[in-house]
Amino acid sequence: MSIYVDNGATTKLSSKALSAMLPFFQEEYGNPSSLHSVGQRANEALTDARTRIAKVLNCDPKEIIFTSGGSEADNQAIRSAAMLGARKGKKHIISTAFEHHAVLHTLDKLKKQGYEITLLDVHEHGLVTAEQVRKAIREDTCLVTVMYANNEIGTIQPIEEIGAVCREKGVLFHTDAVQAVGHLKVDVQEQNIDMLSLSAHKFHGPKGIGVLYARKGILLEPLIEGGAQERGRRAGTENIPAIVGMAAALEEAVDGIEEKQLKLKGLRQKLIAGLSKIPHSVLNGDQNQRLPGNVHFCFEGIEGESLLLLLDDKGICASSGSACTSGSLDPSHVLLAIGRPHEIAHGSLRLSLSDENTEEEVDYIIEAVTDVVAYLRSISPVWRDLQAGIQDYIIK
């Protein structure tokens, strides 16, 4: 049996997306900036994809900028807001302690350039409130950037309320929605979003392509200089096959999204209930205010890396957290932000489902994780000390 439950890292390219892409590799291969007919057909495909993506987000097509993915979109949004703020003497930015590193590392660089950064606490359940944002905004605040849904523990933030506070205070609001778009209903107008980042490979689109939505009137700072593509906001010939594939995948993802959410929530709750029966385990993040397919646990007395390798032997592809930090030996900054101690954070497991997963697979996952955790504990000196009372359990 082979079960893929690492959809938070990446998803399988959908058949519809692949079919949409294929003609643009060999048949309609033109450069959309060229004036001849082959180039203009490519430009038509580019315009069509931009329009379709804008419709899903409820924005103007001119507000859509194609990027290489979510990280580039995050960088451009934050740097642009910072530059705009600096021109007005405003160099204070608000974010949260558990953002994706594309946000946190960008903020670290800005801090070295004289910006003041406030990282809001996300508390035990992995949630920030609009009131926290309101209290943190100052006269010199130029940007609030809060992720829509956390990439590790899946908690969904009150984006519409945060956006309303920012709109009231006249502060730009950006959200990293990489984990949310295609899985939750996103409406940039209704939710008061000024800038938004998304990445196609999180909703069964191709890798290496994403979008930055930027509301009209926001002057973007180009990260890549060169030609006049994307209305001068990102130089470089547009990746037409990937863009077309992204549009097809996004439309497919949001079609019947309510039914998909119901199915995933049912599988998610069954998985949570099953894994909660493992002694000295804990669910990370709020049980309900989370992505439909996200389940994230910590198990005391084990190492997450060993858990993943043994699950892989049983045919289960999972992760301990963000794929972007999988090579790091440090515990997850997300788990530390919600108060998990280092020794507990090391024993984490993220299972991110798709609507292709089944109840039978969930039953198998529960059985496999239960067995592997028991085995790892049986050979762990730390677990022996805990059972002997030499050390106290952290997870009761």
Stockholm file with secondary structure:
# STOCKHOLM 1.0

chainA/1-396         MSIYVDNGATTKLSSKALSAMLPFFQEEYGNPSSLHSVGQRANEALTDARTRIAKVLNCDPKEIIFTSGGSEADNQAIRSAAMLGARKGKKHIISTAFEHHAVLHTLDKLKKQGYEITLLDVHEHGLVTAEQVRKAIREDTCLVTVMYANNEIGTIQPIEEIGAVCREKGVLFHTDAVQAVGHLKVDVQEQNIDMLSLSAHKFHGPKGIGVLYARKGILLEPLIEGGAQERGRRAGTENIPAIVGMAAALEEAVDGIEEKQLKLKGLRQKLIAGLSKIPHSVLNGDQNQRLPGNVHFCFEGIEGESLLLLLDDKGICASSGSACTSGSLDPSHVLLAIGRPHEIAHGSLRLSLSDENTEEEVDYIIEAVTDVVAYLRSISPVWRDLQAGIQDYIIK
#=GR chainA/1-396 SS CCEECBTTTCCCCCHHHHHHHTHHHHTSCCCTTCCSHHHHHHHHHHHHHHHHHHHHHTSCGGGEEEESSHHHHHHHHHHHHHHHHHHTTCCEEEEETTCCHHHHHHHHHHHHTTCEEEEECCTTTTCCCHHHHHHHCCTTEEEEECCSBCTTTCBBCCHHHHHHHHHHHTCEEEEECTTTBTTBCCCTTTTTCSEEEEEGGGTTCCTTCEEEEECTTCCCCCSSCSSCTGGGTSCSCCCHHHHHHHHHHHHHHHTTHHHHHHHHHHHHHHHHHHHTTSTTEEECSCSSSBCTTEEEEEETTSCHHHHHHHHHHTTEECBSSCGGGTTCCSCCHHHHHTTCCHHHHTTEEEEECCTTCCHHHHHHHHHHHHHHHHHHHHTCHHHHHHHHTSSCCSCC
#=GC SS_cons         CCEECBTTTCCCCCHHHHHHHTHHHHTSCCCTTCCSHHHHHHHHHHHHHHHHHHHHHTSCGGGEEEESSHHHHHHHHHHHHHHHHHHTTCCEEEEETTCCHHHHHHHHHHHHTTCEEEEECCTTTTCCCHHHHHHHCCTTEEEEECCSBCTTTCBBCCHHHHHHHHHHHTCEEEEECTTTBTTBCCCTTTTTCSEEEEEGGGTTCCTTCEEEEECTTCCCCCSSCSSCTGGGTSCSCCCHHHHHHHHHHHHHHHTTHHHHHHHHHHHHHHHHHHHTTSTTEEECSCSSSBCTTEEEEEETTSCHHHHHHHHHHTTEECBSSCGGGTTCCSCCHHHHHTTCCHHHHTTEEEEECCTTCCHHHHHHHHHHHHHHHHHHHHTCHHHHHHHHTSSCCSCC
//
